[in-house]
Amino acid sequence: MTANMHARHAACGALVCLALSTPGALAAAPPRAPNESELRSMYCVSVVREEIGLQGHMITSSSEAAASAVTPEQRQQWLDTSVELLQGLQRLQDVLGRLQAYMLPRIPALDSLALGAAIRKGAADFQDARTMADRCAIQCDAAHTPSEQLPSCNAGCSDNALLARVSACDSPTWLP
């Protein structure tokens, strides 16, 4: 992990800890209920953190595959994949930074239980989406499913509402 990744991870950890701490100690006024944008942002902080972790694992795997490639062409394909994954990681880190910049000044005044619930929901939804993707990959294996049946197979095993919630975090259009 680079120093920048460590700093972002630490900042995100601080954000989560701050969200779960007692707001009364941080602000004189009683905590208020978070609005939809604030709840959505905390949900997405959790989702994007999970995505960053997954992206890191994929980068490591891609780099290892490049190092053990048999042909120069295979090595180049894995290196190209690594570059794409690194670009995706940077994009996710930028999104996380925007979410944190939006939420950090707001957290002390907000109900920590509601924020904690949003964080847990984001992590659970991300894991459910991963599990669903793995299940669909097995169920709709392209090698054993005719190509004309793949779209209907994928549609039949996917929870579109779950996917929409999780994927909306990649582009937080609700942020100012």
N, C-alpha and C positions, 0 to 999 in steps of 0.2 A: 504494500500500500504506500502510495506517495505521501509526502508531508501534507500536501493539499488535501488529499483524501482523509488523512487522519484529522486534520483541522476541521473539515466539514463534518466528519463523523462525530467528533467531540462536540461541535456546535449543535448538531442535531440531538445528541444525547442530552445536552444541557437544555434544549428546547423541551424534550420529553420530560425531563426531571422537573423543570420549571412548571410545566403544565400539570404535573401530578402533585406538586407541593401544595401546601395550604395557602390559598390566596389571601386570607385574612392577615397573614404575616407580611405580605408584600404590598398590600394596598389598604388604605384607610376605609374605603367604602366596601360594603358587602359585595361579594362577587355577583356578576350578572350572568344571565344565561347567554351563551355564545349564539350569534346569529348564524344563518345558513352558510355564509361564506367562511366564517371562522371554523365551524364544524367541518366543512368540506376541506378546508386547508389542513386541519390537523389529521383528518382521514388520509389526505394525500401525502402529508409528511411521512406517515407510516408506510403507505404503498410505495412511494418513491425510494425510501430507505431500503425496502425489500428488493425493489428492482435494481438498485445500485449493488446490493450484495450479490444478486444473481448475475448481474453483468460482470462483476469482478471474477466470479467463478468461471464464466464463459471465456473471459479474456485469458485466464490462466490455462484453461483447457486448450484453447486455440494456440497459444504460444507453445505449449508442450507438444501439440500435434505438429506444429511447424518444425520444431527441433528434431522430431523423430520421423519427418517425412522421408519417403524413399526416393522420390524424384524431385528435381528442381521445380517442376510445375506444381506438384502437390505442396511443396514448401511455400511457393508464392501464393497459392490459393489460401493457405492458412494464414500467411502474413497479411494478405488483403482482408481476410475475415477479422483478424486482430485489429487492423486499422479501423474498420467499420464499427467494431465493438467499442473501441476506445472513443470514437466520435459519439457513439450513443451514450457512453458513460459520462462524457463531458456535458452532453445535453441534459441528462438526468441530474447531474450535479448543479447545473444552472437552474433547473426547475426547483430543486430542493432549496437552493439559495433564495430564490424569489419567495417561496412559501415561508421560509424562516424569517426573512426580512418583513413580511407582512404580519406574521404572528407574534414575533418576539415582543414588540411593544404592547400587544393586546393581552397577552397571557395573564399578567398579574391581576387584571380586573375581571377575569372570566372564571366561571364555575369549573373547578378542576375535575370534578366527576364527569361532567359532560365531555370535556376535552379528552379525558382518559378513555371514555367509551368510544369516542371517534377514533382514537389511536388504535385501540384493540380491534375495532371493526375493520379498519384499513388493513391491518396485518392478517386478520382472518380471511378477508375477502381475497387478498393477494394469494394466500396459501390455497384457498378454494379454487381460484382461477388456475393456479399451477397444476393442482390435482386434476382438474377438469381437462386441461390441455394435454396432460400425460395420458389420461383415459381416452380422449378423442384420438390421440396419435396412435394408440394401440388399436382402438376400435375401427378407425378409418385409415388404416395403414395403406399408403399409396401403392405398395407393391402387391397388395392382395385385394384392393378395392378398385373396380373399373373407374377410370378418370371421370366419366360422366356421372358417377354416383358419389364422388367425393364431396361436392357441395352439399348435397342433401344429407349425407352421413355426418358431416361436420355440424350442420345446422341442427341435426337431431340429437347430438350429444352436447351441445353448447348451451350455456345459460347466458343469453344475450344481455339481460339486465346486469348481471354480475360483470360481464366483460365491459359493458359501457361504463359502469361506475369506476372500475379499475383503470381503464384506458383514458378516461377523462382527466386523470391526474397528470398525464404526460403533457398536457397543455392547459394550464390553469387559467382559462380565459376570464374567470370571475375576479381575478386579482387586478387591482388598479395599476 
